[in-house]
Structure formats: structure tokens, C-alpha cells
Amino acid sequence: MSKKVVLITGASSGFGKFTALELIKKGYIVYGAARRVEQMNELVSAGGKAIKMDVTQDDSVKSGVDQIIEKEGRIDALVNNAGFGSYGFIETTNIDHMKRMYDVNVWGLVRVSQHVLPHMRKMQKGSIVNISSIVGKVSTAFLGFYASSKHAVEALSDAMRQEVKRFGINVSIVEPGAFSTGFDDVVLKELEAVNPGEAYQPIVDNFIPYFKKMYEKAPSPEPVVNAIIKAIEEKNPKTRYAVGMDAKGGIMMKGLLGDRTFDNMMLGQMKMK
Ligand SMILES: NC(=O)c1ccc[n+]([C@@H]2O[C@H](COP(=O)([O-])OP(=O)(O)OC[C@H]3O[C@@H](n4cnc5c(N)ncnc54)[C@H](OP(=O)(O)O)[C@@H]3O)[C@@H](O)[C@H]2O)c1
């Protein structure tokens, strides 16, 4: 059987990079896509291919997908992984600042899928794995914009799964908790541009050490990589893979506790009471 062709967005770091390296080891033809091609040298040395792609730019996405089709003739699996976190309060956050995040986390996923789906539909098979988050299921103070972008990923994925089932295409969602990648560095960098205002500043001052501590203890990304690979390889993959104790526990608690109790628990944990 010929080797499967996989496109992974956000392959220059974190989940995307480690999934790419693991799939190369397993014998897949792996195309990693990201803006920082130089950060994909390890992937290229391991036998993968690196494509410069900005998922916010339609031309860039089209040209990346066209390159793969020209060379390989098909894309068997797509991992929509590119994304980042930007946090802020609803009252004081600049909407344009958050539009950048939606353009990657939400529209980026749609853009790449729109260019890949016609090829999978022609083959009448394929797998799409969309990377959401625990905050695709729960939302907390200060994370509302990021959580809403991941709630959108969940809703789009559910719709996509139903729309393309009849073309033999599987769609799965992976919902990680906190894992050690480049994610926390980007969040902290994004926070530098946030001016929360006097009323909210003390909450940010408490949140930053809480967040840093959480990521200092965060596990390495193997379980997420394994879930992505399972979603690609299984004949009937699960619709959702919650990965990590915090993700599984958080989603379960949200279901078990009422909103008020969940709110109180979160506010306590985040020292926001
Ligand atoms: N780590 C966690 O705790 C965690 C938890 C839940 C969900 N997630 C989700 O997991 C996914 C992967 O994140 P990660 O944790 O692996 O973080 P990461 O190490 O920061 O990797 C993010 C990747 O996204 C890419 N990216 C960002 N903007 C892009 C754009 N405009 N076009 C193309 N690629 C872009 C980055 O590449 P370039 O900058 O080179 O373009 C990078 O390769 C994200 O969707 C994130 O929301 C992470």
C-alpha cells in the first residue's frame, strides 16, 4: 500500500511538530506547515517536508495545498492544529486584537479545510483532526475570547463531521488540557499587549503566576500526539478525544456541577474571588 500523505498545520512547534516527527517515524509522507519554516529543520532532517504557510492568508494556504497535490496527488489526513491563545477581559479588550486570534484559530481551520476537502471528496476518503482545547467545552473569566474561538472549533467540527460523512471523510476533535509546548510563551507575549484597566489589573497580577506555575508542571505532549495519531489511523475514530487529567476532569466537573458551583471553583482556583 502506498504511504499516507498528511498535512499538519502549526508544525513548527509543540503538538504539530511532535506529531509530524512521530508520523515520519511511522512511515507517513508528512508535510508540516507554519510561518516559521526555519523552525521545521528538524522535521526536514527526519524526512518530512516543510511548507511556508500562514493560515490567515488564502493565497498562502492555496499554494501550500496545491504544492502537495502536484507532488503527491492526494492528501489522506489533515491536522488543523495551528492556533494560539490570547487572553483578555470582555469589558476592556480591543476587538481587533482578538480578531487576529479568530483569524488563525477559527478562519484558519476553515480556510485550510476548504482547500483540502475537495481533494478528499474526490478520493471519497480522508481524515481531518481539529485541535480544540478543554476550553472548547468550558469557559472561564479572562479566557473568554480564546475559549470562544475553541467553542467555535467544536461547533464547526461537529457540522463538518456530519457534512462530509457521506464522502467517507472522518472528522475528530482533540481537546487537550495544559501541555508543555510553546503555547504558554505565546500567551505571556500576547499579555504584554493587554491593558486590562485598573479594575481588572489585580486579577491579571494574580493570574500570571498561577498560569506560569500551571505550565511549569504541565506534562509533555505525547498523550496529545497519540490521540491525534489514533484519530488518523482508526477506521472509526472517536468524535472527541479529551486528553489530560485537567481536560477530562474539567469537562466532567462542568457537567456534574451547576454553573454557579463551577464558577466558584474556577474563581477560587484562579484567585479571582
Ligand atoms: N499547549 C496547550 O496547553 C494547549 C492546550 C489546548 C489546546 N492547545 C492548542 O493546540 C494547538 C497547537 O498549539 P501548541 O500548544 O502546540 O502551541 P505552539 O507550540 O505555540 O504551536 C503553535 C503552532 O501554531 C502555528 N501558528 C500560529 N499562527 C499561525 C498562522 N497564522 N499560520 C500558520 N501557523 C500558525 C505556529 O507556527 P508559526 O508561528 O511558525 O506560524 C506553531 O507551529 C493550538 O491550536 C492550541 O490552541 C494547546
The ligand as a Tripos MOL2 file, in Angstrom:
@<TRIPOS>MOLECULE
LIG
   48    52     1     0     0
SMALL
NO_CHARGES

@<TRIPOS>ATOM
      1 N1         -0.3370   23.5250   24.7860 N.am      1 LIG1
      2 C1         -1.5010   23.6140   25.3910 C.2       1 LIG1
      3 O1         -1.5720   23.6680   26.6310 O.2       1 LIG1
      4 C2         -2.7620   23.5910   24.5620 C.ar      1 LIG1
      5 C3         -3.9480   23.2080   25.2120 C.ar      1 LIG1
      6 C4         -5.1250   23.1460   24.4680 C.ar      1 LIG1
      7 C5         -5.1010   23.4330   23.1230 C.ar      1 LIG1
      8 N2         -3.9470   23.8250   22.5090 N.ar      1 LIG1
      9 C6         -3.9930   24.0850   21.0660 C.3       1 LIG1
     10 O2         -3.0400   23.2650   20.4140 O.3       1 LIG1
     11 C7         -2.6880   23.8360   19.1540 C.3       1 LIG1
     12 C8         -1.1760   23.7950   18.9990 C.3       1 LIG1
     13 O3         -0.5880   24.6330   19.9630 O.3       1 LIG1
     14 P1          0.7270   24.2440   20.7760 P.3       1 LIG1
     15 O4          0.3310   24.0460   22.1840 O.co2     1 LIG1
     16 O5          1.4910   23.2090   20.0820 O.co2     1 LIG1
     17 O6          1.4680   25.6800   20.7460 O.3       1 LIG1
     18 P2          2.7850   26.1690   19.9650 P.3       1 LIG1
     19 O7          3.9340   25.3130   20.3880 O.co2     1 LIG1
     20 O8          2.8510   27.6280   20.2210 O.co2     1 LIG1
     21 O9          2.4690   25.8900   18.4240 O.3       1 LIG1
     22 C9          1.5400   26.6580   17.7150 C.3       1 LIG1
     23 C10         1.7490   26.4540   16.2420 C.3       1 LIG1
     24 O10         0.7670   27.2300   15.5270 O.3       1 LIG1
     25 C11         1.4030   27.8790   14.4640 C.3       1 LIG1
     26 N3          0.7190   29.1090   14.0150 N.ar      1 LIG1
     27 C12         0.3630   30.1690   14.7660 C.ar      1 LIG1
     28 N4         -0.1610   31.1240   13.9820 N.ar      1 LIG1
     29 C13        -0.1330   30.6420   12.6970 C.ar      1 LIG1
     30 C14        -0.5200   31.1400   11.4320 C.ar      1 LIG1
     31 N5         -1.0610   32.3580   11.2820 N.pl3     1 LIG1
     32 N6         -0.3360   30.3560   10.3140 N.ar      1 LIG1
     33 C15         0.2190   29.1490   10.4410 C.ar      1 LIG1
     34 N7          0.6100   28.6030   11.6130 N.ar      1 LIG1
     35 C16         0.4370   29.3600   12.7210 C.ar      1 LIG1
     36 C17         2.8090   28.1840   14.9550 C.3       1 LIG1
     37 O11         3.6970   28.2950   13.8520 O.3       1 LIG1
     38 P3          4.3610   29.6650   13.3150 P.3       1 LIG1
     39 O12         4.3740   30.6290   14.4510 O.co2     1 LIG1
     40 O13         5.7210   29.2310   12.8690 O.co2     1 LIG1
     41 O14         3.4910   30.0560   12.1910 O.co2     1 LIG1
     42 C18         3.1160   26.9280   15.7730 C.3       1 LIG1
     43 O15         3.7010   25.9490   14.9380 O.3       1 LIG1
     44 C19        -3.2960   25.2230   19.1500 C.3       1 LIG1
     45 O16        -4.4670   25.2010   18.3570 O.3       1 LIG1
     46 C20        -3.6370   25.4830   20.6110 C.3       1 LIG1
     47 O17        -4.7050   26.3820   20.7440 O.3       1 LIG1
     48 C21        -2.7640   23.9060   23.2050 C.ar      1 LIG1
@<TRIPOS>BOND
     1     1     2 1
     2     2     3 2
     3     2     4 1
     4     4     5 ar
     5     4    48 ar
     6     5     6 ar
     7     6     7 ar
     8     7     8 ar
     9     8     9 1
    10     8    48 ar
    11     9    10 1
    12     9    46 1
    13    10    11 1
    14    11    12 1
    15    11    44 1
    16    12    13 1
    17    13    14 1
    18    14    15 2
    19    14    16 1
    20    14    17 1
    21    17    18 1
    22    18    19 2
    23    18    20 1
    24    18    21 1
    25    21    22 1
    26    22    23 1
    27    23    24 1
    28    23    42 1
    29    24    25 1
    30    25    26 1
    31    25    36 1
    32    26    27 ar
    33    26    35 ar
    34    27    28 ar
    35    28    29 ar
    36    29    30 ar
    37    29    35 ar
    38    30    31 1
    39    30    32 ar
    40    32    33 ar
    41    33    34 ar
    42    34    35 ar
    43    36    37 1
    44    36    42 1
    45    37    38 1
    46    38    39 2
    47    38    40 1
    48    38    41 1
    49    42    43 1
    50    44    45 1
    51    44    46 1
    52    46    47 1
@<TRIPOS>SUBSTRUCTURE
     1 LIG1         1 GROUP 0 **** ****
